[in-house]
Amino acid sequence: MTRKLQKNLPERRIDMNIVIAIDSFKGCISSMDSGRLLRKTILDVYPEDDVAVFPLADGGEGTVDAMVQGLHGRIVPVTVTGPLGTKIESRYGLLPDTKTAVIEMADASGLTLVPPEKRNPLHTTTYGLGELIRAALDDGCRRFIIGIGGSATNDCGLGMLTALGFRFQKADGSPAGILGGSLAAVAAIDGTAADTRLADCTFEIACDVTNPLCGPAGCSRVFGPQKGATEAIVARMDGDIHHFAALAEEACGTAGQDMPGAGAAGGLGFAFHVFLNGRLTPGIDLILSAIGIDKSLAKADVLVTGEGRMDQQTAMGKAPAGVAQLAKACQPHCLTLALCGSATPEAERVNAHGIDAYFPILHAPMTLSEAMDRATAERNLRQTIQQVMHLIHKAAGISA
């Protein structure tokens, strides 16, 4: 490691540039709270270090909170129509530029909002997601970052688009409906009444699946059963969505059924692409671009990342591996390390995906509930980062 002087502040020596971007330890401590704790712990011992903290998420659960906390935005509460048609309390994140909304579709149309005994994608809708977008439009937002994981729906965006003013009509001219089971009745699509503000908007969709819209790998057959679909319902939905998609492609002049990710969230990937010119991007890539971490990584000596549990999935595009790979691309000599609550034997695969070494933070045998106690987790994080940083600084010839 080389010692560096901070530009414009020659009186302050900087021993090491450290970037912290750690995912949440779900159910225990958030991304930014973990990052701030680690920063304080490092600076208490090595005050000459420069330590920057960034939020980290992959577009799924926790993305709104991470982006709002890390970028100093605010949460906007909104009452919307839930997946079963009843009113629920939802929200979106408004970033400081007042033009960017961060949305998790699961907050309005997620599977966890539907009791297991009521799960049937013929009877659920994305209408509430459209209401969230409309509320953000009313607040002046024109850029949307939307995570679409965890859906309870298979309506190909019918509900969302209806909430945004698109008209879907039966053969007799009456409204087709807003449920997954309404797709078969759609005979005509009219976009003339769609919200005119949509023309000024960009939609960036965090999408980590590559399924096409229909067929053996499509949304109905792959994801329908976990949403309550029987084999008979799966077969019906696949045909209904293919029928709807053909009408949509003709009406919008855009193909999309075979696009990777078209089948995400019950066809929402298709709907965003065809109707709203949305861009589907792997979740971690989208978040890393949004937080602007690359400039800090370009001068970093050390990256600290991590998550609650590291396993083989971590190496397959999850947030810690994603930011570690970006760090190596920005600064090949950057040392990348990860902290985790636990690690499976398969976690070793992360060493081939950007993470130089990982460190479970448990220091004594304990139950899962004990490990997830916030005070315990904070103590374990502090102890682990202290020891790791002692080693790194000693290797670099830097004393406390």
TORKOL-4160 file (C-alpha; in steps of 0.2 Angstrom, whole numbers, padded with zeros to 4 digits, m for minus):
400
<pt num="1" X="0000" Y="0000" Z="0000"/>
<pt num="2" X="0006" Y="0018" Z="m0004"/>
<pt num="3" X="0003" Y="0032" Z="0007"/>
<pt num="4" X="m0007" Y="0046" Z="m0001"/>
<pt num="5" X="m0010" Y="0065" Z="0002"/>
<pt num="6" X="m0028" Y="0071" Z="0000"/>
<pt num="7" X="m0029" Y="0084" Z="m0013"/>
<pt num="8" X="m0031" Y="0102" Z="m0007"/>
<pt num="9" X="m0028" Y="0096" Z="0011"/>
<pt num="10" X="m0009" Y="0094" Z="0012"/>
<pt num="11" X="m0009" Y="0096" Z="0031"/>
<pt num="12" X="m0019" Y="0079" Z="0033"/>
<pt num="13" X="m0010" Y="0063" Z="0029"/>
<pt num="14" X="m0020" Y="0049" Z="0022"/>
<pt num="15" X="m0013" Y="0032" Z="0026"/>
<pt num="16" X="m0026" Y="0021" Z="0017"/>
<pt num="17" X="m0041" Y="0024" Z="0006"/>
<pt num="18" X="m0055" Y="0012" Z="0011"/>
<pt num="19" X="m0072" Y="0010" Z="0004"/>
<pt num="20" X="m0086" Y="0001" Z="0013"/>
<pt num="21" X="m0101" Y="m0005" Z="0004"/>
<pt num="22" X="m0109" Y="m0019" Z="0014"/>
<pt num="23" X="m0126" Y="m0027" Z="0011"/>
<pt num="24" X="m0139" Y="m0028" Z="0025"/>
<pt num="25" X="m0138" Y="m0042" Z="0038"/>
<pt num="26" X="m0157" Y="m0045" Z="0034"/>
<pt num="27" X="m0168" Y="m0045" Z="0050"/>
<pt num="28" X="m0154" Y="m0037" Z="0060"/>
<pt num="29" X="m0144" Y="m0022" Z="0054"/>
<pt num="30" X="m0146" Y="m0012" Z="0038"/>
<pt num="31" X="m0133" Y="m0008" Z="0025"/>
<pt num="32" X="m0129" Y="0009" Z="0030"/>
<pt num="33" X="m0130" Y="0006" Z="0049"/>
<pt num="34" X="m0117" Y="m0008" Z="0046"/>
<pt num="35" X="m0106" Y="0003" Z="0035"/>
<pt num="36" X="m0106" Y="0018" Z="0047"/>
<pt num="37" X="m0102" Y="0006" Z="0062"/>
<pt num="38" X="m0087" Y="m0001" Z="0052"/>
<pt num="39" X="m0081" Y="0017" Z="0047"/>
<pt num="40" X="m0081" Y="0023" Z="0065"/>
<pt num="41" X="m0072" Y="0007" Z="0071"/>
<pt num="42" X="m0059" Y="0009" Z="0059"/>
<pt num="43" X="m0056" Y="0028" Z="0062"/>
<pt num="44" X="m0056" Y="0026" Z="0080"/>
<pt num="45" X="m0040" Y="0016" Z="0078"/>
<pt num="46" X="m0033" Y="0023" Z="0062"/>
<pt num="47" X="m0039" Y="0041" Z="0061"/>
<pt num="48" X="m0027" Y="0045" Z="0046"/>
<pt num="49" X="m0037" Y="0033" Z="0035"/>
<pt num="50" X="m0050" Y="0040" Z="0022"/>
<pt num="51" X="m0066" Y="0029" Z="0024"/>
<pt num="52" X="m0081" Y="0031" Z="0012"/>
<pt num="53" X="m0097" Y="0022" Z="0015"/>
<pt num="54" X="m0110" Y="0018" Z="0002"/>
<pt num="55" X="m0127" Y="0009" Z="0002"/>
<pt num="56" X="m0127" Y="m0008" Z="m0005"/>
<pt num="57" X="m0142" Y="m0018" Z="m0012"/>
<pt num="58" X="m0146" Y="m0029" Z="m0027"/>
<pt num="59" X="m0163" Y="m0022" Z="m0032"/>
<pt num="60" X="m0173" Y="m0034" Z="m0021"/>
<pt num="61" X="m0179" Y="m0032" Z="m0003"/>
<pt num="62" X="m0170" Y="m0018" Z="0006"/>
<pt num="63" X="m0166" Y="m0008" Z="m0009"/>
<pt num="64" X="m0177" Y="0007" Z="m0005"/>
<pt num="65" X="m0170" Y="0008" Z="0013"/>
<pt num="66" X="m0152" Y="0007" Z="0007"/>
<pt num="67" X="m0154" Y="0020" Z="m0006"/>
<pt num="68" X="m0164" Y="0032" Z="0004"/>
<pt num="69" X="m0152" Y="0031" Z="0019"/>
<pt num="70" X="m0136" Y="0030" Z="0009"/>
<pt num="71" X="m0141" Y="0045" Z="m0003"/>
<pt num="72" X="m0150" Y="0055" Z="0010"/>
<pt num="73" X="m0167" Y="0054" Z="0002"/>
<pt num="74" X="m0184" Y="0051" Z="0011"/>
<pt num="75" X="m0198" Y="0038" Z="0011"/>
<pt num="76" X="m0214" Y="0044" Z="0004"/>
<pt num="77" X="m0229" Y="0034" Z="0011"/>
<pt num="78" X="m0243" Y="0030" Z="m0002"/>
<pt num="79" X="m0260" Y="0020" Z="0000"/>
<pt num="80" X="m0262" Y="0009" Z="m0015"/>
<pt num="81" X="m0272" Y="m0006" Z="m0021"/>
<pt num="82" X="m0264" Y="m0022" Z="m0015"/>
<pt num="83" X="m0262" Y="m0038" Z="m0025"/>
<pt num="84" X="m0279" Y="m0044" Z="m0019"/>
<pt num="85" X="m0288" Y="m0028" Z="m0023"/>
<pt num="86" X="m0289" Y="m0021" Z="m0005"/>
<pt num="87" X="m0281" Y="m0005" Z="0001"/>
<pt num="88" X="m0264" Y="m0007" Z="0009"/>
<pt num="89" X="m0250" Y="0005" Z="0015"/>
<pt num="90" X="m0235" Y="0006" Z="0003"/>
<pt num="91" X="m0221" Y="0018" Z="0000"/>
<pt num="92" X="m0207" Y="0023" Z="m0012"/>
<pt num="93" X="m0190" Y="0032" Z="m0010"/>
<pt num="94" X="m0188" Y="0049" Z="m0016"/>
<pt num="95" X="m0169" Y="0054" Z="m0019"/>
<pt num="96" X="m0162" Y="0071" Z="m0016"/>
<pt num="97" X="m0163" Y="0076" Z="m0034"/>
<pt num="98" X="m0182" Y="0076" Z="m0032"/>
<pt num="99" X="m0183" Y="0068" Z="m0049"/>
<pt num="100" X="m0179" Y="0050" Z="m0045"/>
<pt num="101" X="m0190" Y="0037" Z="m0037"/>
<pt num="102" X="m0184" Y="0020" Z="m0030"/>
<pt num="103" X="m0198" Y="0007" Z="m0029"/>
<pt num="104" X="m0199" Y="m0011" Z="m0024"/>
<pt num="105" X="m0214" Y="m0018" Z="m0033"/>
<pt num="106" X="m0216" Y="m0031" Z="m0019"/>
<pt num="107" X="m0221" Y="m0016" Z="m0008"/>
<pt num="108" X="m0237" Y="m0015" Z="m0018"/>
<pt num="109" X="m0239" Y="m0032" Z="m0027"/>
<pt num="110" X="m0228" Y="m0044" Z="m0017"/>
<pt num="111" X="m0231" Y="m0062" Z="m0013"/>
<pt num="112" X="m0229" Y="m0059" Z="0005"/>
<pt num="113" X="m0245" Y="m0048" Z="0005"/>
<pt num="114" X="m0255" Y="m0063" Z="0000"/>
<pt num="115" X="m0259" Y="m0076" Z="0013"/>
<pt num="116" X="m0254" Y="m0094" Z="0007"/>
<pt num="117" X="m0272" Y="m0100" Z="0006"/>
<pt num="118" X="m0277" Y="m0085" Z="m0006"/>
<pt num="119" X="m0263" Y="m0087" Z="m0018"/>
<pt num="120" X="m0269" Y="m0088" Z="m0036"/>
<pt num="121" X="m0261" Y="m0078" Z="m0050"/>
<pt num="122" X="m0277" Y="m0077" Z="m0059"/>
<pt num="123" X="m0284" Y="m0066" Z="m0045"/>
<pt num="124" X="m0270" Y="m0054" Z="m0041"/>
<pt num="125" X="m0265" Y="m0038" Z="m0049"/>
<pt num="126" X="m0251" Y="m0025" Z="m0051"/>
<pt num="127" X="m0263" Y="m0011" Z="m0051"/>
<pt num="128" X="m0255" Y="m0004" Z="m0034"/>
<pt num="129" X="m0238" Y="m0003" Z="m0043"/>
<pt num="130" X="m0245" Y="0008" Z="m0056"/>
<pt num="131" X="m0252" Y="0019" Z="m0042"/>
<pt num="132" X="m0235" Y="0020" Z="m0034"/>
<pt num="133" X="m0228" Y="0026" Z="m0050"/>
<pt num="134" X="m0242" Y="0038" Z="m0053"/>
<pt num="135" X="m0240" Y="0045" Z="m0035"/>
<pt num="136" X="m0221" Y="0048" Z="m0039"/>
<pt num="137" X="m0226" Y="0057" Z="m0055"/>
<pt num="138" X="m0237" Y="0068" Z="m0045"/>
<pt num="139" X="m0222" Y="0072" Z="m0034"/>
<pt num="140" X="m0212" Y="0077" Z="m0050"/>
<pt num="141" X="m0202" Y="0061" Z="m0052"/>
<pt num="142" X="m0196" Y="0057" Z="m0070"/>
<pt num="143" X="m0183" Y="0044" Z="m0067"/>
<pt num="144" X="m0188" Y="0027" Z="m0059"/>
<pt num="145" X="m0177" Y="0014" Z="m0052"/>
<pt num="146" X="m0188" Y="m0002" Z="m0049"/>
<pt num="147" X="m0184" Y="m0018" Z="m0042"/>
<pt num="148" X="m0197" Y="m0031" Z="m0048"/>
<pt num="149" X="m0193" Y="m0047" Z="m0037"/>
<pt num="150" X="m0205" Y="m0055" Z="m0026"/>
<pt num="151" X="m0221" Y="m0053" Z="m0036"/>
<pt num="152" X="m0238" Y="m0061" Z="m0032"/>
<pt num="153" X="m0244" Y="m0058" Z="m0049"/>
<pt num="154" X="m0244" Y="m0065" Z="m0067"/>
<pt num="155" X="m0254" Y="m0051" Z="m0076"/>
<pt num="156" X="m0241" Y="m0046" Z="m0088"/>
<pt num="157" X="m0242" Y="m0028" Z="m0081"/>
<pt num="158" X="m0260" Y="m0027" Z="m0085"/>
<pt num="159" X="m0265" Y="m0019" Z="m0068"/>
<pt num="160" X="m0250" Y="m0007" Z="m0068"/>
<pt num="161" X="m0253" Y="m0001" Z="m0085"/>
<pt num="162" X="m0272" Y="0002" Z="m0082"/>
<pt num="163" X="m0267" Y="0012" Z="m0067"/>
<pt num="164" X="m0256" Y="0023" Z="m0078"/>
<pt num="165" X="m0270" Y="0026" Z="m0090"/>
<pt num="166" X="m0269" Y="0013" Z="m0104"/>
<pt num="167" X="m0285" Y="0005" Z="m0109"/>
<pt num="168" X="m0288" Y="m0013" Z="m0111"/>
<pt num="169" X="m0304" Y="m0018" Z="m0119"/>
<pt num="170" X="m0315" Y="m0033" Z="m0122"/>
<pt num="171" X="m0322" Y="m0036" Z="m0139"/>
<pt num="172" X="m0338" Y="m0026" Z="m0134"/>
<pt num="173" X="m0328" Y="m0011" Z="m0129"/>
<pt num="174" X="m0330" Y="m0013" Z="m0111"/>
<pt num="175" X="m0314" Y="m0014" Z="m0099"/>
<pt num="176" X="m0306" Y="m0031" Z="m0098"/>
<pt num="177" X="m0301" Y="m0030" Z="m0080"/>
<pt num="178" X="m0285" Y="m0029" Z="m0070"/>
<pt num="179" X="m0282" Y="m0046" Z="m0064"/>
<pt num="180" X="m0271" Y="m0060" Z="m0071"/>
<pt num="181" X="m0287" Y="m0069" Z="m0076"/>
<pt num="182" X="m0292" Y="m0054" Z="m0086"/>
<pt num="183" X="m0279" Y="m0056" Z="m0099"/>
<pt num="184" X="m0289" Y="m0068" Z="m0110"/>
<pt num="185" X="m0303" Y="m0055" Z="m0112"/>
<pt num="186" X="m0291" Y="m0041" Z="m0119"/>
<pt num="187" X="m0296" Y="m0039" Z="m0138"/>
<pt num="188" X="m0290" Y="m0021" Z="m0140"/>
<pt num="189" X="m0277" Y="m0009" Z="m0133"/>
<pt num="190" X="m0278" Y="0009" Z="m0132"/>
<pt num="191" X="m0264" Y="0020" Z="m0127"/>
<pt num="192" X="m0271" Y="0037" Z="m0131"/>
<pt num="193" X="m0276" Y="0040" Z="m0113"/>
<pt num="194" X="m0260" Y="0035" Z="m0105"/>
<pt num="195" X="m0252" Y="0048" Z="m0093"/>
<pt num="196" X="m0243" Y="0060" Z="m0104"/>
<pt num="197" X="m0230" Y="0062" Z="m0092"/>
<pt num="198" X="m0223" Y="0045" Z="m0095"/>
<pt num="199" X="m0216" Y="0051" Z="m0111"/>
<pt num="200" X="m0203" Y="0061" Z="m0101"/>
<pt num="201" X="m0199" Y="0047" Z="m0090"/>
<pt num="202" X="m0185" Y="0034" Z="m0089"/>
<pt num="203" X="m0188" Y="0017" Z="m0081"/>
<pt num="204" X="m0173" Y="0007" Z="m0075"/>
<pt num="205" X="m0178" Y="m0010" Z="m0070"/>
<pt num="206" X="m0168" Y="m0021" Z="m0058"/>
<pt num="207" X="m0170" Y="m0039" Z="m0066"/>
<pt num="208" X="m0160" Y="m0054" Z="m0061"/>
<pt num="209" X="m0169" Y="m0067" Z="m0071"/>
<pt num="210" X="m0167" Y="m0071" Z="m0090"/>
<pt num="211" X="m0183" Y="m0080" Z="m0093"/>
<pt num="212" X="m0193" Y="m0076" Z="m0109"/>
<pt num="213" X="m0211" Y="m0072" Z="m0107"/>
<pt num="214" X="m0219" Y="m0089" Z="m0113"/>
<pt num="215" X="m0216" Y="m0107" Z="m0115"/>
<pt num="216" X="m0207" Y="m0120" Z="m0105"/>
<pt num="217" X="m0195" Y="m0107" Z="m0097"/>
<pt num="218" X="m0208" Y="m0093" Z="m0096"/>
<pt num="219" X="m0215" Y="m0084" Z="m0081"/>
<pt num="220" X="m0231" Y="m0095" Z="m0080"/>
<pt num="221" X="m0222" Y="m0112" Z="m0080"/>
<pt num="222" X="m0207" Y="m0107" Z="m0070"/>
<pt num="223" X="m0214" Y="m0095" Z="m0057"/>
<pt num="224" X="m0233" Y="m0098" Z="m0057"/>
<pt num="225" X="m0233" Y="m0113" Z="m0045"/>
<pt num="226" X="m0225" Y="m0103" Z="m0031"/>
<pt num="227" X="m0238" Y="m0090" Z="m0033"/>
<pt num="228" X="m0252" Y="m0103" Z="m0031"/>
<pt num="229" X="m0255" Y="m0109" Z="m0049"/>
<pt num="230" X="m0260" Y="m0127" Z="m0052"/>
<pt num="231" X="m0255" Y="m0136" Z="m0068"/>
<pt num="232" X="m0271" Y="m0132" Z="m0076"/>
<pt num="233" X="m0269" Y="m0113" Z="m0071"/>
<pt num="234" X="m0251" Y="m0113" Z="m0078"/>
<pt num="235" X="m0257" Y="m0119" Z="m0095"/>
<pt num="236" X="m0271" Y="m0107" Z="m0096"/>
<pt num="237" X="m0260" Y="m0092" Z="m0091"/>
<pt num="238" X="m0246" Y="m0096" Z="m0103"/>
<pt num="239" X="m0259" Y="m0096" Z="m0117"/>
<pt num="240" X="m0267" Y="m0080" Z="m0111"/>
<pt num="241" X="m0251" Y="m0071" Z="m0109"/>
<pt num="242" X="m0245" Y="m0076" Z="m0126"/>
<pt num="243" X="m0262" Y="m0069" Z="m0133"/>
<pt num="244" X="m0260" Y="m0053" Z="m0124"/>
<pt num="245" X="m0242" Y="m0050" Z="m0128"/>
<pt num="246" X="m0245" Y="m0052" Z="m0147"/>
<pt num="247" X="m0258" Y="m0038" Z="m0146"/>
<pt num="248" X="m0246" Y="m0028" Z="m0136"/>
<pt num="249" X="m0232" Y="m0030" Z="m0148"/>
<pt num="250" X="m0243" Y="m0025" Z="m0162"/>
<pt num="251" X="m0251" Y="m0010" Z="m0153"/>
<pt num="252" X="m0234" Y="m0003" Z="m0147"/>
<pt num="253" X="m0223" Y="m0008" Z="m0162"/>
<pt num="254" X="m0210" Y="m0016" Z="m0151"/>
<pt num="255" X="m0206" Y="m0035" Z="m0149"/>
<pt num="256" X="m0202" Y="m0042" Z="m0132"/>
<pt num="257" X="m0208" Y="m0059" Z="m0129"/>
<pt num="258" X="m0191" Y="m0068" Z="m0131"/>
<pt num="259" X="m0181" Y="m0054" Z="m0123"/>
<pt num="260" X="m0171" Y="m0061" Z="m0108"/>
<pt num="261" X="m0180" Y="m0055" Z="m0093"/>
<pt num="262" X="m0197" Y="m0053" Z="m0101"/>
<pt num="263" X="m0204" Y="m0066" Z="m0090"/>
<pt num="264" X="m0198" Y="m0057" Z="m0074"/>
<pt num="265" X="m0212" Y="m0054" Z="m0061"/>
<pt num="266" X="m0226" Y="m0062" Z="m0070"/>
<pt num="267" X="m0222" Y="m0053" Z="m0086"/>
<pt num="268" X="m0218" Y="m0036" Z="m0079"/>
<pt num="269" X="m0201" Y="m0036" Z="m0088"/>
<pt num="270" X="m0211" Y="m0037" Z="m0104"/>
<pt num="271" X="m0223" Y="m0023" Z="m0099"/>
<pt num="272" X="m0209" Y="m0011" Z="m0095"/>
<pt num="273" X="m0200" Y="m0014" Z="m0110"/>
<pt num="274" X="m0214" Y="m0014" Z="m0123"/>
<pt num="275" X="m0225" Y="m0001" Z="m0116"/>
<pt num="276" X="m0213" Y="0011" Z="m0106"/>
<pt num="277" X="m0197" Y="0008" Z="m0115"/>
<pt num="278" X="m0189" Y="0002" Z="m0099"/>
<pt num="279" X="m0172" Y="m0005" Z="m0098"/>
<pt num="280" X="m0169" Y="m0021" Z="m0089"/>
<pt num="281" X="m0152" Y="m0022" Z="m0080"/>
<pt num="282" X="m0145" Y="m0035" Z="m0067"/>
<pt num="283" X="m0150" Y="m0028" Z="m0050"/>
<pt num="284" X="m0132" Y="m0025" Z="m0043"/>
<pt num="285" X="m0126" Y="m0017" Z="m0059"/>
<pt num="286" X="m0141" Y="m0005" Z="m0058"/>
<pt num="287" X="m0138" Y="0000" Z="m0040"/>
<pt num="288" X="m0119" Y="0002" Z="m0042"/>
<pt num="289" X="m0122" Y="0014" Z="m0056"/>
<pt num="290" X="m0135" Y="0024" Z="m0046"/>
<pt num="291" X="m0124" Y="0026" Z="m0031"/>
<pt num="292" X="m0109" Y="0032" Z="m0041"/>
<pt num="293" X="m0096" Y="0021" Z="m0031"/>
<pt num="294" X="m0084" Y="0019" Z="m0046"/>
<pt num="295" X="m0075" Y="0035" Z="m0043"/>
<pt num="296" X="m0071" Y="0031" Z="m0025"/>
<pt num="297" X="m0066" Y="0013" Z="m0030"/>
<pt num="298" X="m0054" Y="0020" Z="m0043"/>
<pt num="299" X="m0043" Y="0026" Z="m0028"/>
<pt num="300" X="m0047" Y="0013" Z="m0015"/>
<pt num="301" X="m0034" Y="0002" Z="m0006"/>
<pt num="302" X="m0047" Y="m0008" Z="0002"/>
<pt num="303" X="m0065" Y="m0013" Z="m0001"/>
<pt num="304" X="m0075" Y="m0019" Z="0014"/>
<pt num="305" X="m0091" Y="m0028" Z="0008"/>
<pt num="306" X="m0102" Y="m0043" Z="0015"/>
<pt num="307" X="m0119" Y="m0049" Z="0019"/>
<pt num="308" X="m0128" Y="m0060" Z="0032"/>
<pt num="309" X="m0124" Y="m0077" Z="0024"/>
<pt num="310" X="m0112" Y="m0080" Z="0011"/>
<pt num="311" X="m0114" Y="m0096" Z="0000"/>
<pt num="312" X="m0113" Y="m0101" Z="m0018"/>
<pt num="313" X="m0127" Y="m0089" Z="m0023"/>
<pt num="314" X="m0115" Y="m0074" Z="m0017"/>
<pt num="315" X="m0104" Y="m0079" Z="m0032"/>
<pt num="316" X="m0118" Y="m0078" Z="m0044"/>
<pt num="317" X="m0121" Y="m0060" Z="m0045"/>
<pt num="318" X="m0126" Y="m0055" Z="m0028"/>
<pt num="319" X="m0121" Y="m0038" Z="m0021"/>
<pt num="320" X="m0105" Y="m0042" Z="m0012"/>
<pt num="321" X="m0097" Y="m0051" Z="m0027"/>
<pt num="322" X="m0104" Y="m0037" Z="m0039"/>
<pt num="323" X="m0096" Y="m0023" Z="m0030"/>
<pt num="324" X="m0080" Y="m0033" Z="m0027"/>
<pt num="325" X="m0079" Y="m0036" Z="m0046"/>
<pt num="326" X="m0082" Y="m0018" Z="m0049"/>
<pt num="327" X="m0068" Y="m0013" Z="m0037"/>
<pt num="328" X="m0056" Y="m0025" Z="m0046"/>
<pt num="329" X="m0061" Y="m0017" Z="m0063"/>
<pt num="330" X="m0058" Y="0001" Z="m0056"/>
<pt num="331" X="m0042" Y="m0003" Z="m0046"/>
<pt num="332" X="m0034" Y="m0020" Z="m0049"/>
<pt num="333" X="m0023" Y="m0019" Z="m0034"/>
<pt num="334" X="m0038" Y="m0015" Z="m0022"/>
<pt num="335" X="m0039" Y="m0028" Z="m0008"/>
<pt num="336" X="m0057" Y="m0034" Z="m0007"/>
<pt num="337" X="m0063" Y="m0042" Z="0009"/>
<pt num="338" X="m0081" Y="m0047" Z="0015"/>
<pt num="339" X="m0088" Y="m0049" Z="0032"/>
<pt num="340" X="m0103" Y="m0061" Z="0035"/>
<pt num="341" X="m0114" Y="m0068" Z="0048"/>
<pt num="342" X="m0111" Y="m0086" Z="0042"/>
<pt num="343" X="m0102" Y="m0095" Z="0027"/>
<pt num="344" X="m0106" Y="m0111" Z="0019"/>
<pt num="345" X="m0092" Y="m0122" Z="0012"/>
<pt num="346" X="m0098" Y="m0117" Z="m0005"/>
<pt num="347" X="m0094" Y="m0099" Z="m0001"/>
<pt num="348" X="m0076" Y="m0102" Z="m0006"/>
<pt num="349" X="m0082" Y="m0099" Z="m0024"/>
<pt num="350" X="m0082" Y="m0080" Z="m0020"/>
<pt num="351" X="m0063" Y="m0080" Z="m0021"/>
<pt num="352" X="m0064" Y="m0082" Z="m0040"/>
<pt num="353" X="m0077" Y="m0068" Z="m0041"/>
<pt num="354" X="m0068" Y="m0053" Z="m0035"/>
<pt num="355" X="m0068" Y="m0056" Z="m0016"/>
<pt num="356" X="m0050" Y="m0059" Z="m0010"/>
<pt num="357" X="m0055" Y="m0066" Z="0007"/>
<pt num="358" X="m0071" Y="m0067" Z="0018"/>
<pt num="359" X="m0072" Y="m0067" Z="0037"/>
<pt num="360" X="m0087" Y="m0074" Z="0047"/>
<pt num="361" X="m0090" Y="m0062" Z="0062"/>
<pt num="362" X="m0095" Y="m0075" Z="0075"/>
<pt num="363" X="m0083" Y="m0076" Z="0089"/>
<pt num="364" X="m0091" Y="m0089" Z="0100"/>
<pt num="365" X="m0104" Y="m0103" Z="0098"/>
<pt num="366" X="m0122" Y="m0095" Z="0099"/>
<pt num="367" X="m0139" Y="m0098" Z="0092"/>
<pt num="368" X="m0146" Y="m0090" Z="0077"/>
<pt num="369" X="m0157" Y="m0079" Z="0087"/>
<pt num="370" X="m0142" Y="m0074" Z="0098"/>
<pt num="371" X="m0132" Y="m0070" Z="0082"/>
<pt num="372" X="m0145" Y="m0059" Z="0075"/>
<pt num="373" X="m0147" Y="m0049" Z="0091"/>
<pt num="374" X="m0142" Y="m0032" Z="0085"/>
<pt num="375" X="m0131" Y="m0028" Z="0100"/>
<pt num="376" X="m0122" Y="m0044" Z="0097"/>
<pt num="377" X="m0120" Y="m0042" Z="0078"/>
<pt num="378" X="m0113" Y="m0024" Z="0081"/>
<pt num="379" X="m0100" Y="m0031" Z="0093"/>
<pt num="380" X="m0095" Y="m0045" Z="0082"/>
<pt num="381" X="m0093" Y="m0033" Z="0067"/>
<pt num="382" X="m0083" Y="m0021" Z="0078"/>
<pt num="383" X="m0071" Y="m0035" Z="0084"/>
<pt num="384" X="m0069" Y="m0043" Z="0067"/>
<pt num="385" X="m0065" Y="m0027" Z="0057"/>
<pt num="386" X="m0053" Y="m0022" Z="0071"/>
<pt num="387" X="m0043" Y="m0037" Z="0069"/>
<pt num="388" X="m0043" Y="m0037" Z="0050"/>
<pt num="389" X="m0038" Y="m0019" Z="0049"/>
<pt num="390" X="m0024" Y="m0022" Z="0061"/>
<pt num="391" X="m0017" Y="m0036" Z="0049"/>
<pt num="392" X="m0019" Y="m0025" Z="0034"/>
<pt num="393" X="m0011" Y="m0010" Z="0041"/>
<pt num="394" X="0003" Y="m0020" Z="0049"/>
<pt num="395" X="0007" Y="m0027" Z="0031"/>
<pt num="396" X="0007" Y="m0010" Z="0024"/>
<pt num="397" X="0019" Y="m0004" Z="0037"/>
<pt num="398" X="0006" Y="0008" Z="0045"/>
<pt num="399" X="0005" Y="0008" Z="0064"/>
<pt num="400" X="m0010" Y="0014" Z="0074"/>
